[in-house]
Amino acid sequence: MSIGVVVADDQAIVRAGFRLLIDSEPDMTVLGEAADGAEAVAAARRMTPDVVLMDIRMPVMDGVAATRLIAAGETPSRVLILTTFDLDEYVFAALHAGASGFMLKDRPPEELLSAIRVIAAGEALLAPNVTRRLIEHFIRQPEPLRTPPGGLEELTVREREVLALIAAGLSNTEIAGKLVISVPTAKTHVSRILAKLAARDRAQLVVIAYQSGLVKA
């Protein structure tokens, strides 16, 4: 089954480059393009792609605002933020808006294609450097936002351990090794945590873990 993608960027030459790259893959198809955030929202609602590649700085509506609207839709597509600006404010704003991943445009093409597949499969793309900046951000906060989401009290001791490791940026394989459990068991724990906290993905779990005070930076 082909992964449907919408490319949102205000530069036509950039969109053309992404289209050429993505359409060259047998398991991916570019369903449409958008030159600004408003067009991206309209395209996502009309075409229901699996993934929207979203630039941050665009006219009419920026990528963060567009991501927030797409994530709140009835059949939300998953959003991968692509930007040349490696700045904390964009990372935090995009993740809070509902993005499932964050990548810089200067990464190799194969990394972008891998990111699209990861996000389309329901995972989050939270690179170690992004996780590190998230942790540093919460360390700088005087107090966590102690408004635990519903379901936090339902987590078992083991699930809290897994959540702490997710917040540290560990993958399912790394969590399995750390807790001496199988990878499928680690995946099951992660799935249950996502369900109990009504979280979209691992990116949101990291934010929840620190903002609720459940995990200390």
WOMO-V237261 format. One record per residue. RES is the residue in one small letter. SS is DSSP state (alpha for helix, beta for strand, coil for the rest). Layout:
BEGIN
res;ss
RES;SS
RES;SS
END
This chain:
BEGIN
res;ss
m;coil
s;coil
i;beta
g;beta
v;beta
v;beta
v;beta
a;beta
d;coil
d;coil
q;coil
a;alpha
i;alpha
v;alpha
r;alpha
a;alpha
g;alpha
f;alpha
r;alpha
l;alpha
l;alpha
i;alpha
d;alpha
s;coil
e;coil
p;coil
d;coil
m;beta
t;beta
v;beta
l;beta
g;beta
e;beta
a;beta
a;coil
d;coil
g;alpha
a;alpha
e;alpha
a;alpha
v;alpha
a;alpha
a;alpha
a;alpha
r;alpha
r;alpha
m;alpha
t;coil
p;coil
d;coil
v;beta
v;beta
l;beta
m;beta
d;beta
i;coil
r;coil
m;coil
p;coil
v;coil
m;coil
d;coil
g;alpha
v;alpha
a;alpha
a;alpha
t;alpha
r;alpha
l;alpha
i;alpha
a;alpha
a;coil
g;coil
e;coil
t;coil
p;coil
s;coil
r;beta
v;beta
l;beta
i;beta
l;beta
t;beta
t;coil
f;coil
d;coil
l;coil
d;alpha
e;alpha
y;alpha
v;alpha
f;alpha
a;alpha
a;alpha
l;alpha
h;alpha
a;alpha
g;coil
a;coil
s;coil
g;beta
f;beta
m;beta
l;beta
k;coil
d;coil
r;coil
p;coil
p;alpha
e;alpha
e;alpha
l;alpha
l;alpha
s;alpha
a;alpha
i;alpha
r;alpha
v;alpha
i;alpha
a;alpha
a;coil
g;coil
e;coil
a;coil
l;beta
l;coil
a;coil
p;alpha
n;alpha
v;alpha
t;alpha
r;alpha
r;alpha
l;alpha
i;alpha
e;alpha
h;alpha
f;alpha
i;alpha
r;alpha
q;coil
p;coil
e;coil
p;coil
l;coil
r;coil
t;coil
p;coil
p;coil
g;coil
g;coil
l;alpha
e;alpha
e;alpha
l;coil
t;coil
v;alpha
r;alpha
e;alpha
r;alpha
e;alpha
v;alpha
l;alpha
a;alpha
l;alpha
i;alpha
a;alpha
a;coil
g;coil
l;coil
s;coil
n;alpha
t;alpha
e;alpha
i;alpha
a;alpha
g;alpha
k;alpha
l;alpha
v;coil
i;coil
s;coil
v;alpha
p;alpha
t;alpha
a;alpha
k;alpha
t;alpha
h;alpha
v;alpha
s;alpha
r;alpha
i;alpha
l;alpha
a;alpha
k;alpha
l;alpha
a;coil
a;coil
r;coil
d;coil
r;alpha
a;alpha
q;alpha
l;alpha
v;alpha
v;alpha
i;alpha
a;alpha
y;alpha
q;alpha
s;coil
g;coil
l;coil
v;coil
k;coil
a;coil
END
